[in-house]
Amino acid sequence: MLDATMKKIDLSLREFVDASGKRIGIKKASPVLHSGILEFVTRPGKRIRPVLFTISYRGYSKERSLPGKDLIRCSLAFELLHDFLLVHDDVIDNSSLRRGKPTLHEVFNGKMKVAPGSAIGSDLAIVAGDIIAAMAFEALLSFKAPADRKEKAMLEFTRAMSVTGVGEFIDIVNNLTRIEKVKENDVLLTYMYKTARYTFEAPLVVGAILAGAEDAEIKKLSRLGKALGQAFQLQDDMLDIFSSAKKTGKPVLSDIAESKKTLMAWKTYQTLKGRDKKRAAAILAKDAKTVSDMEDFRDLITSSGAASYCRGLADSLLATSGELIPRLKMSRTSRKHLTDFVEMSFAKMGSLSGGI
């Protein structure tokens, strides 16, 4: 069922974006813009957000005949929201790779025949990202549902989008803050705002709202989404440090290069002493880091036990999620699908010692 849903999402995503581009007039006005957006959003991905949305809706819907194509189209709102955020995030981080291919701003640099890293590509990508965001709202509004549910769902979606922006802002500010002044709660708040809210919590909550779920269930889903989202971000942090560009589809060690105040960076600094502690702070304070600097910091992460600490926290959050899912009043089949999909999603990122 999950594989079939993901295939339907991929097919619908291509059809929807192509059709939306024609309706808006993008394809006629600028084939470069249309092809750039279409190619970027249809790159292979985990489709976590739209799948969670469909599982939640199906789990709580009391309709005898569940919407098929309409539900899949509505789920695209979360994938398009994700793509919009990725495009802007790549510009902010000046990243060169996304999902194993050039980031959208570098795609546009190539199309415009300007040098890699040119501001032209970044400017164009920001505009393209805004268009993708508009498409996300179009997808969500296309769903047929009672007006009160639809309004509540739209508010939840909009708030998730806003909170993610706040998380991005805090993350950038934290990156400018010296590691000595960063607190653990600051990092975890960023994880909650920047990742958990729109990746896990909002898809589960919006799906349930449109299906008419009770408020008590919405609260459970919110707690579940927050736990899963933080575990997901911790796992993503570990992949950046210990995986490869081939596996992640984006540059590795970029968090160190950008002096990101991840939980691993914070724990590394807090745990180290003497010369190692000074070395860690010095590396993070450098504007331009060498490969040797980044590899040294990775070694410090390992020797300090910070990686083990973060892995343990991720395992604990997953264990909490595993306890919450059986308490949901969604259909038994949907609970099974939810468990299976979460396990599959984390397994694709790389195994943790625990499970769900």
Backbone hydrogen bonds, N-H to C=O, Kabsch-Sander energy under -0.5 kcal/mol:
donor,donor_aa,acceptor,acceptor_aa,energy
5,T,1,M,-2.4
6,M,2,L,-2.4
7,K,3,D,-2.0
8,K,4,A,-2.1
9,I,5,T,-2.3
10,D,6,M,-2.3
11,L,7,K,-2.2
12,S,8,K,-2.8
13,L,9,I,-2.6
14,R,10,D,-1.7
15,E,11,L,-2.1
16,F,12,S,-3.2
17,V,13,L,-2.3
18,D,14,R,-2.1
19,A,15,E,-2.5
20,S,16,F,-3.1
21,G,17,V,-2.4
22,K,18,D,-1.5
23,R,19,A,-2.5
24,I,20,S,-2.7
25,G,21,G,-1.2
26,I,21,G,-1.9
27,K,21,G,-1.0
29,A,25,G,-2.3
30,S,26,I,-3.4
34,H,30,S,-2.3
35,S,31,P,-2.8
36,G,32,V,-2.0
37,I,33,L,-2.4
38,L,34,H,-2.5
39,E,35,S,-2.5
40,F,36,G,-1.9
41,V,37,I,-2.5
42,T,38,L,-1.3
43,R,40,F,-1.2
51,V,47,R,-1.7
52,L,48,I,-2.3
53,F,49,R,-1.9
54,T,50,P,-2.1
55,I,51,V,-2.5
56,S,52,L,-2.3
57,Y,53,F,-2.5
58,R,54,T,-2.5
59,G,55,I,-2.0
60,Y,56,S,-1.3
60,Y,57,Y,-0.7
61,S,57,Y,-2.0
66,L,64,R,-0.7
72,I,68,G,-2.1
73,R,69,K,-2.4
74,C,70,D,-2.2
75,S,71,L,-2.1
76,L,72,I,-0.9
76,L,73,R,-0.8
77,A,74,C,-1.8
78,F,75,S,-1.4
79,E,75,S,-0.9
80,L,76,L,-2.9
81,L,77,A,-1.9
82,H,78,F,-1.8
83,D,79,E,-2.2
84,F,80,L,-2.6
85,L,81,L,-2.1
86,L,82,H,-2.4
87,V,83,D,-2.5
88,H,84,F,-1.8
89,D,85,L,-2.6
90,D,86,L,-2.7
91,V,87,V,-1.4
92,I,88,H,-2.5
93,D,89,D,-2.6
94,N,90,D,-0.7
94,N,91,V,-0.6
95,S,90,D,-2.1
98,R,101,K,-3.2
100,G,249,G,-2.8
101,K,98,R,-1.5
103,T,96,S,-1.4
106,E,103,T,-0.5
107,V,103,T,-2.2
108,F,104,L,-2.4
109,N,105,H,-1.7
110,G,106,E,-2.1
111,K,107,V,-2.3
112,M,108,F,-2.5
113,K,110,G,-0.7
114,V,109,N,-2.6
118,S,115,A,-1.8
122,S,118,S,-1.0
123,D,119,A,-2.7
124,L,120,I,-2.4
125,A,121,G,-2.3
126,I,122,S,-2.2
127,V,123,D,-1.6
128,A,124,L,-2.4
129,G,125,A,-2.8
130,D,126,I,-1.9
131,I,127,V,-1.8
132,I,128,A,-2.3
133,A,129,G,-2.1
134,A,130,D,-1.8
135,M,131,I,-2.0
136,A,132,I,-1.7
137,F,133,A,-1.7
138,E,134,A,-2.0
139,A,135,M,-2.3
140,L,136,A,-2.0
141,L,137,F,-2.5
142,S,138,E,-0.9
143,F,140,L,-1.3
145,A,143,F,-0.7
150,K,146,P,-2.5
151,E,147,A,-2.4
152,K,148,D,-2.0
153,A,149,R,-2.6
154,M,150,K,-2.4
155,L,151,E,-2.2
156,E,152,K,-2.0
157,F,153,A,-2.4
158,T,154,M,-2.7
159,R,155,L,-2.5
160,A,156,E,-2.1
161,M,157,F,-2.0
162,S,158,T,-2.3
163,V,159,R,-3.1
164,T,160,A,-2.1
165,G,161,M,-1.5
166,V,162,S,-2.0
167,G,163,V,-2.5
168,E,164,T,-2.2
169,F,165,G,-2.2
170,I,166,V,-2.7
171,D,167,G,-2.3
172,I,168,E,-2.2
173,V,169,F,-2.3
174,N,170,I,-2.9
175,N,171,D,-1.8
176,L,172,I,-0.8
176,L,173,V,-1.1
177,T,173,V,-0.6
177,T,174,N,-1.1
181,K,178,R,-2.1
182,V,179,I,-1.0
186,D,183,K,-0.6
187,V,183,K,-1.5
188,L,184,E,-2.4
189,L,185,N,-2.1
190,T,186,D,-1.6
191,Y,187,V,-2.0
192,M,188,L,-2.2
193,Y,189,L,-2.7
194,K,190,T,-3.4
195,T,191,Y,-1.6
196,A,191,Y,-2.3
197,R,192,M,-1.8
199,T,195,T,-2.1
200,F,196,A,-1.7
201,E,196,A,-2.4
202,A,197,R,-2.9
204,L,200,F,-1.6
205,V,201,E,-2.7
206,V,202,A,-3.3
207,G,203,P,-1.8
208,A,204,L,-1.7
209,I,205,V,-2.5
210,L,206,V,-2.4
211,A,207,G,-1.2
212,G,208,A,-0.7
212,G,209,I,-1.2
213,A,208,A,-2.7
217,E,214,E,-0.6
218,I,214,E,-1.7
219,K,215,D,-2.1
220,K,216,A,-1.5
221,L,217,E,-2.6
222,S,218,I,-2.2
223,R,219,K,-2.1
224,L,220,K,-2.5
225,G,221,L,-2.9
226,K,222,S,-2.0
227,A,223,R,-1.9
228,L,224,L,-2.5
229,G,225,G,-2.4
230,Q,226,K,-2.0
231,A,227,A,-2.0
232,F,228,L,-2.4
233,Q,229,G,-2.1
234,L,230,Q,-2.2
235,Q,231,A,-2.2
236,D,232,F,-2.3
237,D,233,Q,-2.4
238,M,234,L,-1.9
239,L,235,Q,-2.1
240,D,236,D,-1.9
241,I,237,D,-1.2
242,F,238,M,-2.9
243,S,239,L,-2.1
248,T,244,S,-2.5
249,G,245,A,-2.5
253,L,240,D,-3.3
254,S,251,P,-0.5
257,A,253,L,-2.2
258,E,254,S,-2.2
259,S,256,I,-1.6
260,K,255,D,-3.0
262,T,260,K,-1.7
266,W,262,T,-2.5
267,K,263,L,-2.8
268,T,264,M,-2.4
269,Y,265,A,-2.1
270,Q,266,W,-2.4
271,T,267,K,-1.9
272,L,268,T,-2.2
276,D,273,K,-1.0
277,K,273,K,-0.9
278,K,274,G,-1.9
279,R,275,R,-2.4
280,A,276,D,-2.4
281,A,277,K,-2.1
282,A,278,K,-2.4
283,I,279,R,-2.3
284,L,280,A,-2.0
285,A,281,A,-1.5
286,K,282,A,-0.8
286,K,283,I,-0.9
289,K,287,D,-0.6
294,M,290,T,-2.0
295,E,291,V,-2.4
296,D,292,S,-2.4
297,F,293,D,-2.3
298,R,294,M,-2.1
299,D,295,E,-2.1
300,L,296,D,-2.0
301,I,297,F,-2.2
302,T,298,R,-1.8
303,S,299,D,-2.7
304,S,300,L,-2.1
305,G,301,I,-0.7
305,G,302,T,-0.9
306,A,301,I,-1.1
307,A,301,I,-1.1
309,Y,305,G,-2.2
310,C,306,A,-2.4
311,R,307,A,-2.4
312,G,308,S,-2.3
313,L,309,Y,-2.0
314,A,310,C,-2.5
315,D,311,R,-2.3
316,S,312,G,-2.1
317,L,313,L,-2.3
318,L,314,A,-2.3
319,A,315,D,-2.2
320,T,316,S,-2.1
321,S,317,L,-2.0
322,G,318,L,-2.3
323,E,319,A,-1.3
324,L,320,T,-1.6
325,I,321,S,-2.2
327,R,324,L,-1.3
328,L,324,L,-0.5
328,L,325,I,-1.6
331,S,59,G,-1.6
335,R,331,S,-2.3
336,K,332,R,-2.1
337,H,333,T,-2.4
338,L,334,S,-2.8
339,T,335,R,-2.4
340,D,336,K,-2.7
341,F,337,H,-2.6
342,V,338,L,-2.3
343,E,339,T,-2.3
344,M,340,D,-2.3
345,S,341,F,-2.6
346,F,342,V,-2.3
347,A,343,E,-2.1
348,K,344,M,-2.0
349,M,345,S,-1.0
350,G,346,F,-1.5
